Every structure is written in structure tokens, then in C-alpha cells.
Amino acid sequence: MDENYVADKNAYREAMSRLGAAVNIITTAGIDGDTGFTASAVCSVTDDPPTLLVCMNRASKSNPAFQASKILCVNVLTHEHQELSGPFASIGNLTMAERFGLARWLRLATGAPVLESAAAAFDCTIDQIHEIGTHSVFFCGVRAIHLGPATAGLIYHGRAYHRI
């Protein structure tokens, strides 16, 4: 069999790096304070009722906070937020308080942090959680939406950021 057709872990990761995706910061609020991480694994499920899904690595130190709070906000980044993406992806070893100190945040229906300058923010309750392989898949009911500036977006493709 041609090695270009083998669906192993490395081939899968390489193929997925070629699938451009919006960059988001996913946030929650809990008893230990605000928590967040950078994610591109976000997808619309349906608009009636408004539902989306978010995938998070189960090994993430932040996973228990999301599991416990049952709320999250998907903050869609613009090209101007590239420098914010790194710290929330654990680049630079900043504390959560320091990460959140890099931008201005507000609160909507659930109380999860909403990036004030996000292109859009989906404030959600986590209605279902499915554990699949290495990840938790959160199915989220959208409770409120914040629309920010209509500006150029930020995607991750080929293991690099791109302005669109």
C-alpha cells in the first residue's frame, strides 16, 4: 500500500494541519477563577436551537474547570489578537490571571469571560460532554452573543497563523 494512503496518527496530524480553522479563546469562570485556552476545534452544530461544539484535550490542566462549571464562551479572534493566542495556548508560562490581564473582558448571561474586542463571542452552557479518545467534546447551547468589530479574521493553517 502506498504510504500516502496510510491513516496513522502522524499522517492524520499532517492532514489536519492543512485544514484551515478559525482561532478562538475558550473561557470559563469557576470557583478557582477564570480559565481559558486557545482552540481551533470549534464547530457549529445547528442554529435551531443555537448549538456549537468545542473539543478540548482531556489531559489539559483546564479541563476539570470546564467540566465543573458547565459554562464556556467561544471568543472568535481577529488578526489583531494573534499575540493573545499564544499565552492562552500555554506559550510563555503566564498564570491565568496574567493571561486575562492582557485584554479587556466583560460578562454576559453565563458569567464566562467575554473578550470585549472579539469578532464574535458565543456565551454558552455546556449541555452534553462526550469523551472520545484523547478529547472531551462539549456540546454547547448558546445563551448570548457578543458581536465585536467586523475586521479581518485569524486562522491557523499549515502550523502558522494567517490573516483573512
C-alpha positions as CSV (number, residue, x, y, z in Angstrom):
1,M,0.0,0.0,0.0
2,D,1.2,3.5,-0.8
3,E,2.4,5.3,2.4
4,N,0.4,8.4,1.3
5,Y,-2.8,6.5,2.0
6,V,-2.0,5.1,5.5
7,A,-4.3,6.7,8.1
8,D,-1.9,6.6,11.1
9,K,-1.6,9.3,13.8
10,N,1.2,11.2,12.0
11,A,-0.5,11.3,8.7
12,Y,-3.7,12.4,10.4
13,R,-2.0,15.3,12.1
14,E,-0.2,16.4,8.9
15,A,-3.5,16.3,7.0
16,M,-5.3,18.2,9.8
17,S,-2.6,20.9,9.7
18,R,-3.7,21.6,6.1
19,L,-7.3,22.2,7.3
20,G,-7.5,26.0,8.0
21,A,-9.6,26.8,11.1
22,A,-10.6,29.9,13.0
23,V,-8.6,30.6,16.1
24,N,-10.6,31.0,19.3
25,I,-10.0,31.5,23.0
26,I,-12.4,29.4,25.1
27,T,-13.0,30.7,28.6
28,T,-14.9,29.7,31.7
29,A,-15.4,31.0,35.2
30,G,-15.3,28.8,38.2
31,I,-14.6,28.6,41.9
32,D,-10.9,28.9,41.2
33,G,-11.3,31.9,39.0
34,D,-11.2,32.5,35.2
35,T,-9.7,29.8,33.0
36,G,-9.1,29.8,29.2
37,F,-7.3,28.0,26.4
38,T,-6.7,28.5,22.6
39,A,-8.7,26.2,20.3
40,S,-9.4,25.8,16.6
41,A,-11.6,22.7,17.2
42,V,-14.9,24.6,17.3
43,C,-17.9,23.9,15.0
44,S,-21.5,24.9,14.5
45,V,-23.9,22.1,15.2
46,T,-27.3,23.7,14.5
47,D,-28.9,27.1,14.5
48,D,-32.2,25.8,16.0
49,P,-31.5,25.8,18.9
50,P,-28.2,27.6,18.5
51,T,-25.6,24.9,19.4
52,L,-21.9,24.5,18.8
53,L,-19.2,22.1,19.8
54,V,-15.8,22.6,21.3
55,C,-13.1,20.0,21.6
56,M,-10.6,20.1,24.5
57,N,-7.7,17.7,25.3
58,R,-8.7,15.7,28.4
59,A,-5.1,16.0,29.7
60,S,-5.3,19.8,29.8
61,K,-5.0,21.3,33.3
62,S,-8.0,23.4,32.5
63,N,-10.3,20.5,31.6
64,P,-11.6,20.0,35.2
65,A,-12.6,23.7,35.4
66,F,-14.8,23.4,32.3
67,Q,-16.2,20.1,33.4
68,A,-17.2,21.6,36.8
69,S,-18.5,24.9,35.6
70,K,-20.7,23.7,32.7
71,I,-20.3,27.1,31.1
72,L,-17.9,28.5,28.4
73,C,-17.5,31.3,26.0
74,V,-16.1,30.9,22.5
75,N,-14.2,34.1,21.7
76,V,-13.5,34.3,17.9
77,L,-10.2,36.1,17.4
78,T,-9.4,38.8,14.8
79,H,-6.0,39.2,13.2
80,E,-5.2,41.7,15.9
81,H,-5.4,39.0,18.6
82,Q,-2.5,36.8,17.4
83,E,-0.4,37.9,20.4
84,L,-3.2,36.9,22.7
85,S,-3.5,33.4,21.3
86,G,0.0,32.2,22.4
87,P,-0.4,32.8,26.1
88,F,-3.8,31.0,26.2
89,A,-2.0,28.1,24.3
90,S,0.4,28.0,27.3
91,I,3.2,29.7,25.5
92,G,5.2,31.9,27.8
93,N,4.2,30.3,31.1
94,L,1.9,33.1,32.3
95,T,-0.6,32.4,35.0
96,M,-4.3,32.5,34.2
97,A,-4.6,35.9,35.9
98,E,-1.7,37.3,33.8
99,R,-3.3,35.9,30.6
100,F,-6.6,37.5,31.3
101,G,-4.7,40.7,32.2
102,L,-3.6,41.1,28.5
103,A,-7.1,42.1,27.3
104,R,-10.4,43.6,28.4
105,W,-13.2,41.2,29.3
106,L,-16.9,41.5,30.0
107,R,-19.6,39.1,31.2
108,L,-22.9,38.1,29.6
109,A,-25.5,35.5,30.6
110,T,-23.4,32.7,32.0
111,G,-20.6,34.8,33.6
112,A,-17.8,33.3,31.5
113,P,-15.3,35.9,30.4
114,V,-16.1,37.5,27.0
115,L,-13.3,39.2,25.1
116,E,-14.5,42.7,24.5
117,S,-12.8,43.1,21.2
118,A,-13.6,39.6,19.8
119,A,-15.0,39.4,16.3
120,A,-17.8,37.4,17.9
121,A,-18.3,35.6,21.2
122,F,-20.7,32.8,22.0
123,D,-21.7,32.6,25.6
124,C,-22.8,29.1,26.3
125,T,-23.9,26.4,28.8
126,I,-22.3,23.0,28.3
127,D,-25.3,20.8,27.7
128,Q,-23.5,17.5,26.9
129,I,-20.0,16.1,27.3
130,H,-18.7,13.2,25.3
131,E,-15.3,11.7,25.9
132,I,-13.7,10.5,22.7
133,G,-10.1,9.3,22.5
134,T,-7.9,12.0,24.0
135,H,-10.6,14.7,24.0
136,S,-13.7,15.9,25.7
137,V,-16.3,17.1,23.2
138,F,-18.5,19.8,24.7
139,F,-21.9,20.4,23.1
140,C,-22.9,23.9,24.0
141,G,-26.2,25.8,24.0
142,V,-25.7,29.4,23.0
143,R,-27.3,31.7,25.6
144,A,-25.9,35.1,24.5
145,I,-23.9,36.5,21.6
146,H,-21.5,39.5,21.6
147,L,-20.6,40.9,18.2
148,G,-17.4,42.9,18.0
149,P,-15.7,44.7,15.1
150,A,-16.2,43.3,11.6
151,T,-12.5,43.1,10.8
152,A,-10.0,40.6,9.3
153,G,-10.1,37.1,10.9
154,L,-7.3,34.9,12.2
155,I,-6.9,31.3,11.0
156,Y,-4.4,28.6,11.8
157,H,-3.2,26.7,8.7
158,G,0.0,24.8,8.0
159,R,1.1,25.2,11.6
160,A,1.1,29.0,11.3
161,Y,-1.3,32.0,11.7
162,H,-2.8,33.7,8.7
163,R,-4.9,36.9,8.4
164,I,-8.0,36.5,6.3
